[in-house]
Amino acid sequence: MSNGFVAYQGPSEIDGKPIKAVVTGTTTPSANVKTGDMLQLFIMPMASKPSDAIRNGDDVSVCGDCVHRPSVAKTNGKAPFKRCYVEVGKSVNAVYKAQYPLHAEAKRKPPIRFGAWGEPTAMPFETVARLTTDGHTGYTHQWKVCNPRFKEYLMASVDSAAEYAEATAMGWRTYRVRQESEPLLLGEIMCPASKESGHKAQCADCLLCGGTSKQAKNITIIEH
């Protein structure tokens, strides 16, 4: 039995090129200590396997203009902590190569995490909405330019106090990665699943990172 399914296959909402989104964990619980048992969503370009895509630029279809894309971070001269933390050559490539059924029904229905890799707003809004019914967490770096309807389900990923102010003024709830020396901002709380919060909860139980569908403060975490 497959441990996942293809939730979306079609044009990217970012650049119109073919992408696919795969949900994994439908038969086997996740062993991720921080998130707990959650389905994982991988959004990937069709033209290249993910490790090749980050080198040849095909990752733009699923990452947009995210400052953490390796090619963008290198061009901007960003510090290493600004680079995307996902080890694409391992899990993401494996999901890309595997065969999954299209639009199958999950046997297990824990909450879903948008996304293990890739930008959720590369998919149609309706696809994201359909996948949130059993609880979710989700984040977007495209909050300045994406369909504003995604505010309902996704957190604006921000990297500075200035971006925090801009995103909240636009009506987004935010998830801010900060350095240990940076203070919490007005309206923020520490991520309950973080080391600095003493791992009070796993993401699967917390689910505060659910956009405006959750009536809660904004979330911040120290860069690890």
N, C-alpha and C positions, 0 to 999 in steps of 0.2 A: 504494500500500500504506500502510495506517495506521501511524503511528509510536507506537502505544500500544494499550491495551485497558482495558476496565472490569473491574477485579479484584473489586469488590464494589458492589452496589447494593441498599440495603435500609435497615432502621431503624438509627439510631445507637445504639450501646451506652451513650451518655451520656444522651440524652433521648428516644430512641425515634422521632425525626423522620427523614424520608427523607434519606439521604446517598448519594454515590457516590464510589468511589475509583478513580482512573485511574493506570495505570502508563504512563509515556512513555519514549521512548528505545529502543524495541524494534527499530527499523530503522536509526536514526541515532545514532552515538556522541555522548555528552555532551561539551560543550566546557568544562565547569566546571573551572577550573584547580586548585582546592583538592581537590575530590572525585575528579577523574579520571573515567573512563568508568563511570558507574553508571546503572542505571535509576532513574527518579525517581517517587515515589508522591505523588499529590495527593489529599487527602481533603477533599471539598467538600459543602456542604449542597445539596439539590436545590431548595429553595424560592426561593433568591435567588442571583444571581451573586455571587461572592466579595467584590467591592468593595462591593456593596450590603449583603451579610451582615454585614460588620464595622461598618456604620453602624446597621442595624436590629436587630441582636442575633441573627440567624440563625446567626452563626458559633459560637454556643455548642454547636451540635450536633456540631461537628468540632474545637472548641478547649476545650470544657469551661470550667473556672474558671481557666485559665492566666493568670497575672499579667501576661503580655505581650500579651494581647488589648488592642487600642487602647482600647476602652471601659473595660476594667478598669483599665488603667494610668492612664488619665485620671482615673478616679474615685478611685484610690488616691494620686494625686499623684506617681506614680513619675517618676524622672528619664527623659529621652529614651532613654538606653541600655537601659532596661527594656522599651521598646516592641518588638513583633515586628518583625524586620528584613525580612520577606518583602514584596516589592513586589507586592501582590495585584492591583493594577490592570493589571499587565502579563502576566506568564507564567501566573498562576493563572486569571485571567479567560479567557485564550486557551484554556487546557485545558478549562475549563468549557464554553465555547461549541462546541468541536470535537466531531465525531462519532467515536466509537470503538466497535469491536465488543465484545461481552460475552464475557469469559472466553476470549479468543483465546490462542493459543500464541505466545510471543515467539520471533522468529527468532534473535535474539541473546540471550545469557544472561550478561551481566556481573552483578556484585553489584547489589543494590537498596538505595536510600536511603529510609528511612521518616523523615519524609516531607518532601517539598519544601514542602508546606503542609498543615496539619491534624494531628490527634492520632491516631496509629495505634490507640490503644485505643478509638476510636470504632467500629472494626470488630470483628467477632468474632475471638476468639483464633485460631480455626482458619484464618481467612483470612490472618492475619499469618504463622502457621507455614508455610502452603503457599507463601508468597512468599519464604521465606528459604533455600530449598534451594541456591541458587547463590551464597551469601554475602550479607551485608547489614550495614547500620548502622541504628540506630534509637534514638529518644529519646521520652520521655513526660514531660509536666508533670503527669500525672494519677496519679503513682505512689502518692500517699497513699490514693486511693480506687478505683483500677482493679482488675481481676482480677489477683491476684498472680502468676498464671501468666505474665504478660507479662515478668516479671523475666528469663526465659530468653532473650528476644530483644531487649529494649529497655533503654536506659540511663535512669536517673532523672535528669532535668534539674533541677539544683539551683542556687540563686543565693546561697547563703550557707554559712558554716561550720556554722551550726545545722541547716540543711536537709541538709547533707552527713552530719552525725552521725545525724540521724533516718533518712535513707534507707538508709545503710549498716547501721544497727541493724535495719532491716526486711529486710535481705538483698539490697538492690539494689546493683548497680554504678552508679556515678554519672558524669555529665558536668557539670562545674561551670564556668560562665562567671564570671570574676572580673576585678577591676580590677588594673592593673599593680602597684599598691602592696600588693596582698594576697599573702601567701606561699602556696606550695604546702602542702597539708595532708598529714598522715601517710597514706600509702597512695595518693597521687596521683602522676601523671606528666604532663608537658606533652603536649598533642596533637602527634603527630609531623608532622601536616600543617600546623601553624600557622606563622606568620611567625616567632614567637619561638623556634621549634625549628629554624628554617632550612629549612622545607619538606622535611624528611627523607623523607617519603613522602606519597603521595596516599591519600585515604580508600579508594579502590578496591583498593589494595594492602595497606593497614594492617588495616582491618576490626576494630580493637580495640573499637569501640563496638558490640558485639554482645550486650550483656547478659551473663548468667551462662553463656551458651554459650561465652564466651571466658574462659579462666583468665588474667586480666591485672589490672593495677592500675586504679584509677579514673583518669579523664581530666579534665584541666582546660585551659582556653584563656583567654587575655586578651581582654576585650571590645574589639572593633574599631569 
